[in-house]
Amino acid sequence: FKETPWNITYTPENPNHFMIEGFKQKLNIRSAFCPDDDKYWVSCDFSAQELRLPALLSKEPLWSKTFENGGDLHKEMAIQMWGLENYDKQKRKMAKKANFGILYGMTARNFAEDFKISMDEAEDLIRKYKSSAPVLFEWVHNNEQKIIETGVGKTFCGRPRRLGWYLRQHDRGLYNFGIRSCTNTVIQGSGADILKISFLNIYKMFFENPETREINRNYIKFLNTVHDEINYNVSKKHIRALVPKIISCMRLWLDDWSFPMQVGLDIGTRWGQTIAFDYDGAPYIKLTEDIMKKYEVDSAAAGSMINDLKFVEGILVWCFFSEDTKSKIIKANIRSRGPAINETAAAYGGGGHIYASGARLKTWEEADNLIKDLEEK
């Protein structure tokens, strides 16, 4: 058979083998998934769930404080590991890799290959990382010991996973799988619990009441879920009223938690073409150098995307940022349907018309401050 834009050849001799010609990594298969007519594709996911959950369960002070204050955990861990005077983007990148990897079984060999360092340097990195979050890894150790003794790991909602068979094996691969699963079960299993709680909350909010069930079915529909992401079909006319309700259903905050599970929001005309929104303020798009390299565009070409947001009904002010590493600036394009924005742009060294302005920023921190100022509009 044949599927545009690729030629796919099926081999009868080996039915599990397919030859794909002309495949390009930058092509996004999610763009083939579209919402219904007069609907937007609304995608909600749990921001940094793999990091927030271990912070909440272990009560690691550095992690908890960072999330309570809305900080950058990768930056804070890099500073904790190497010191503020040695902090740079590469150190943050290594800390980010460690944050998402070491808890789940990433080894020194992985770090050595990814960052082109020696095994000794990679092993030292892991030791330094663990010593920078001692409470977290004490919790990991205690959790492993408990599961080794009982043979059963449990999520915070109490769902069991029986790991005793793996933990009794002499085969190193099977045993190590069991050890890794001790932490994975508690964190990722608890993440699955949160997803299920969200589904229940959505049902109770929109569909449990027979009097409003049929009306709501015309306005909101569940489409699919991937890992910690839930996708919906939402009516364009009612999106401003419905999105806050969806977020409230998913934003879990238990009594003994010092911070909640935050929910990210993306809205678009198809799954593969969504835009990040702050549902409490002004929507924006941030294009870093890495993103533009991935899709083979420059900041000038990417800047035209500012006009895509004008088709989203209900928003008054929006902003588009693109990184230009050659000039060492971040270009900010700002648009409005009503509030004057040129004075805000001028405060950041820019200017323009009342409804179409821009500025050139030096850091992403400036971009975040600009977004906050626009939210007051």
ChimeraX attribute file (.defattr): number of C-alpha atoms within 10 A of each C-alpha:
attribute: neighborCount
match mode: 1-to-1
recipient: residues
	/A:1	6
	/A:2	9
	/A:3	9
	/A:4	7
	/A:5	11
	/A:6	13
	/A:7	14
	/A:8	16
	/A:9	14
	/A:10	15
	/A:11	11
	/A:12	9
	/A:13	7
	/A:14	8
	/A:15	8
	/A:16	8
	/A:17	11
	/A:18	12
	/A:19	12
	/A:20	12
	/A:21	11
	/A:22	11
	/A:23	12
	/A:24	9
	/A:25	9
	/A:26	9
	/A:27	11
	/A:28	11
	/A:29	10
	/A:30	11
	/A:31	13
	/A:32	10
	/A:33	14
	/A:34	17
	/A:35	20
	/A:36	14
	/A:37	10
	/A:38	12
	/A:39	23
	/A:40	25
	/A:41	24
	/A:42	27
	/A:43	24
	/A:44	21
	/A:45	23
	/A:46	22
	/A:47	15
	/A:48	16
	/A:49	19
	/A:50	19
	/A:51	17
	/A:52	21
	/A:53	19
	/A:54	23
	/A:55	23
	/A:56	20
	/A:57	17
	/A:58	17
	/A:59	17
	/A:60	18
	/A:61	14
	/A:62	19
	/A:63	24
	/A:64	22
	/A:65	16
	/A:66	17
	/A:67	21
	/A:68	12
	/A:69	9
	/A:70	10
	/A:71	12
	/A:72	12
	/A:73	22
	/A:74	21
	/A:75	21
	/A:76	18
	/A:77	24
	/A:78	25
	/A:79	19
	/A:80	18
	/A:81	21
	/A:82	18
	/A:83	11
	/A:84	12
	/A:85	7
	/A:86	10
	/A:87	16
	/A:88	13
	/A:89	10
	/A:90	11
	/A:91	18
	/A:92	20
	/A:93	15
	/A:94	18
	/A:95	25
	/A:96	16
	/A:97	16
	/A:98	22
	/A:99	18
	/A:100	15
	/A:101	14
	/A:102	15
	/A:103	19
	/A:104	18
	/A:105	15
	/A:106	16
	/A:107	15
	/A:108	21
	/A:109	14
	/A:110	14
	/A:111	23
	/A:112	17
	/A:113	12
	/A:114	12
	/A:115	12
	/A:116	11
	/A:117	13
	/A:118	14
	/A:119	16
	/A:120	11
	/A:121	14
	/A:122	21
	/A:123	16
	/A:124	13
	/A:125	20
	/A:126	18
	/A:127	13
	/A:128	14
	/A:129	21
	/A:130	18
	/A:131	14
	/A:132	18
	/A:133	17
	/A:134	14
	/A:135	18
	/A:136	22
	/A:137	18
	/A:138	14
	/A:139	17
	/A:140	18
	/A:141	13
	/A:142	11
	/A:143	17
	/A:144	19
	/A:145	14
	/A:146	13
	/A:147	22
	/A:148	19
	/A:149	10
	/A:150	11
	/A:151	20
	/A:152	17
	/A:153	25
	/A:154	19
	/A:155	19
	/A:156	16
	/A:157	12
	/A:158	12
	/A:159	14
	/A:160	15
	/A:161	17
	/A:162	17
	/A:163	21
	/A:164	17
	/A:165	12
	/A:166	20
	/A:167	22
	/A:168	13
	/A:169	13
	/A:170	10
	/A:171	10
	/A:172	11
	/A:173	10
	/A:174	14
	/A:175	18
	/A:176	16
	/A:177	14
	/A:178	25
	/A:179	19
	/A:180	15
	/A:181	23
	/A:182	28
	/A:183	24
	/A:184	18
	/A:185	23
	/A:186	25
	/A:187	24
	/A:188	20
	/A:189	21
	/A:190	22
	/A:191	22
	/A:192	17
	/A:193	17
	/A:194	21
	/A:195	21
	/A:196	13
	/A:197	15
	/A:198	20
	/A:199	16
	/A:200	14
	/A:201	18
	/A:202	19
	/A:203	14
	/A:204	13
	/A:205	17
	/A:206	21
	/A:207	16
	/A:208	13
	/A:209	11
	/A:210	9
	/A:211	9
	/A:212	12
	/A:213	15
	/A:214	12
	/A:215	12
	/A:216	16
	/A:217	15
	/A:218	12
	/A:219	18
	/A:220	21
	/A:221	17
	/A:222	14
	/A:223	14
	/A:224	11
	/A:225	14
	/A:226	8
	/A:227	11
	/A:228	18
	/A:229	16
	/A:230	19
	/A:231	21
	/A:232	21
	/A:233	25
	/A:234	26
	/A:235	24
	/A:236	17
	/A:237	14
	/A:238	14
	/A:239	21
	/A:240	15
	/A:241	10
	/A:242	17
	/A:243	18
	/A:244	12
	/A:245	16
	/A:246	20
	/A:247	19
	/A:248	14
	/A:249	19
	/A:250	24
	/A:251	18
	/A:252	19
	/A:253	12
	/A:254	10
	/A:255	8
	/A:256	8
	/A:257	15
	/A:258	14
	/A:259	19
	/A:260	16
	/A:261	22
	/A:262	18
	/A:263	23
	/A:264	18
	/A:265	22
	/A:266	19
	/A:267	24
	/A:268	21
	/A:269	21
	/A:270	20
	/A:271	22
	/A:272	16
	/A:273	16
	/A:274	18
	/A:275	18
	/A:276	16
	/A:277	16
	/A:278	14
	/A:279	15
	/A:280	8
	/A:281	18
	/A:282	19
	/A:283	23
	/A:284	20
	/A:285	19
	/A:286	18
	/A:287	18
	/A:288	16
	/A:289	16
	/A:290	10
	/A:291	14
	/A:292	17
	/A:293	10
	/A:294	10
	/A:295	12
	/A:296	11
	/A:297	13
	/A:298	16
	/A:299	18
	/A:300	12
	/A:301	11
	/A:302	17
	/A:303	17
	/A:304	11
	/A:305	14
	/A:306	18
	/A:307	14
	/A:308	10
	/A:309	20
	/A:310	16
	/A:311	10
	/A:312	14
	/A:313	13
	/A:314	13
	/A:315	16
	/A:316	17
	/A:317	25
	/A:318	23
	/A:319	23
	/A:320	25
	/A:321	26
	/A:322	24
	/A:323	27
	/A:324	18
	/A:325	11
	/A:326	6
	/A:327	8
	/A:328	12
	/A:329	16
	/A:330	25
	/A:331	22
	/A:332	25
	/A:333	25
	/A:334	29
	/A:335	24
	/A:336	21
	/A:337	15
	/A:338	12
	/A:339	13
	/A:340	18
	/A:341	24
	/A:342	21
	/A:343	15
	/A:344	20
	/A:345	25
	/A:346	14
	/A:347	12
	/A:348	18
	/A:349	12
	/A:350	17
	/A:351	19
	/A:352	16
	/A:353	15
	/A:354	18
	/A:355	15
	/A:356	17
	/A:357	22
	/A:358	24
	/A:359	23
	/A:360	22
	/A:361	20
	/A:362	14
	/A:363	12
	/A:364	15
	/A:365	10
	/A:366	14
	/A:367	22
	/A:368	11
	/A:369	12
	/A:370	20
	/A:371	21
	/A:372	13
	/A:373	16
	/A:374	22
	/A:375	16
	/A:376	8
	/A:377	15
